[in-house]
């Protein structure tokens, strides 16, 4: 016979209400984190998914890919630096297109097939291999559809679909440098050459050393470890920070609610705990009652919260792809459980201070 | 409810035997309390809740510890039951030096060797009568789950509680609750049953019934019991009466000598 579970079964309303309250807080944590991740990913997804260890921008780009302009010849110079195994161009621009979902803003990401700089987040189909093909993330496309590049008056067949590879939270088309050049020339007929925005580099061994080597040896460039380049994308830090504060606060409130609730419950049950100590139940055994109840409440609340989050994510029409990650769910639940048990120490401290003698003569 | 019944020192002209000399005559006593004192310090003053108590109780005896409120009787049985450590003196229950046990062993001692019936707040409110009995059986390893279930059902039957087995304390009357507590005390087959003012929350008639039942259960099982009371009418169900006043055991008497 289990004291903790028997009590919960007999006090369904009390523990149900607590689980309900905790589930809303866990739901908020999950939803805010999911949205934050989705938002950050919609800004960084493209760069994060680039097949490269190191990215090279122009020295005066202020760490911003879109502000970076490099002569295509730099790609070859970077490839010569010791430690670099391969280098390829990365080019971005914003253009207008007649997208299937009715919008017009299209991010274009150019790369050289087979070289660093190609996207990795392919979910269906294949990457484009020539100037008449494109791979899409967003915009409502399926394989075989035709993308209308209205500004450049070009068309391309969708041969692949990507996920989590959007740039600037907009539908993004991945295409060859060849087609990219045609778009640039069609919209700006007078450009002397088609610049690249960055050089994507794959590295053999220590990328830190290669980063320094490229910056030192190729004039007018600044190299970055890819992860550093991603975190330097404008807005990422402030989005992460803002959501981080919200998530952190919600988390703390949840833990405090659990800790205080069980403390109140323990204080209310002091007479019973004292009696049980008197008739021979050890402190450890009674502490286990509280710990087990906390675990059951947290796991029940988490199950409800995951369900709510799944419904919310499905119901959300935010324009950016939102997905609930299992890693996030497991991590959040584990953290809530661990910290709730820590908060349960408040109750356990009370239990450990019980003097069983007070059971005798207590009226 | 019995508060109106003030403690009257019985037969002042005919005191019983001195407990210390009585103890020497009980050679095979299962419980031996020797020179036990409990002293509380409060600032510069020392309060002697119990001073140099010496007593011996034989296996199978049901004795009363009679005294007015504040006389130290609850403190004394709490020390015997391992709820409280004496300041000085020794307590020996069937070979176990109770005063010498550490906190963890005292908990185990209470679970396995002693059955308690307290004044009130005796039961776990969210467990049924049967579960209150079963729970204490989980505190020791001597009997199996199956045996525990059989034993709980048998005890409830004997105590006339079989129809109330699935009721929580809230749904039971005061007398029924005390009967469940008696069952709980007997559940782990202890060496010693300690009963603290079991009738405090009951009227006289119910109180008598409960004590009568308690005496019968203790006798039938050949258990040893000590009942703390300030109610002279309850001592007739016991074998001997230890009187306690201001923390000192004064006399041992036969219940008949105290009969009203």
Interface residues (C-beta under 8 A of the other chain):
Chain A: X1 X3 X6 X7 X10 X11 X271 X272 X275 X276 X277 X278 X279 X280 X281 X282 X285 X356 X357 X359 X360 X361 X362 X363
Chain B: X74 X77 X78 X81 X83 X84 X104 X107 X108 X109 X110 X111 X112 X114 X116 X118 X119 X120 X121 X122 X123 X124 X125 X126 X127 X131 X134 X135 X136 X138 X139 X140 X168 X184 X188 X196 X197 X200 X201
